[in-house]
Amino acid sequence: ADEGLNGNVKYSFKKITDKAAQIFQLDAETGEMTLMRDLDFEEGDFYELDVQVRDGGDLSDIAKVV
């Protein structure tokens, strides 16, 4: 594990639709994603989100969640 500023990471949605933003919540400290309401497969059969993690320095990365 990194120490100091590099050990302090923050998570955020890099790319998310308005519809998905009403359903998914992301904890900026832990990166844990939770549902704010039940999924309805009549509204959509999948969601695609880009989650970015950034440390206290200059490093960042993006993961696609489907």
N, C-alpha and C positions, 0 to 999 in steps of 0.2 A: 504494500500500500504506500502511496505517496504521502509526503508530509507537507505541512505548511499550506500555502495557497494551492499547490497542485493536488493536494488531498481533498480539497473542498470542491465537490462537483455539483452542478445544477442541471436538472433535466427540464426540457421544454418541448412543446410541439413545434416542429419546424414547418410542417405542412399538414393541415387538417381542414376538412370541409366544414362548412357551417353546421351541417346536419350531424356530423361526427362530434363536433365540439359540444353539442347538446347531450351527447350520450357518454363520452369518455372524459375522465378526469385524470390528470397526471400530477403526482406529488413531486414537486420540484426538488425536494431533498433526497428522497429515496428512489425515485423513478417508478414507483408502484403505480400501475394503471388500474382504475376502478370504473365501474359503470354507475352513472347517475340515474339510470332507469333501465328497465328490461329491454333486451334486444327484440326487435320485431322483424322476422324474416320476410314479412310482406313489404316492409319499407326498404329493405336492402339485404342481400344475401352475403355481403362481405363489406368490410371497411378497410381502407388502406391509409395508414398514418405514418408520418416520418417523425421520429423522436430524436432530438439532439441532446447530447451531453457535452458540457463544457466545464473545464476545470478553472481554477483561479488564475492560471497562466494563460497561454495562448492556444492550448490544445482543445480540440473538439472533434466529435464524430457524430455520424447520423446512422440510425438503424431504422429500417422499414418494418413496420408491424402490420400484418395482414390478418 
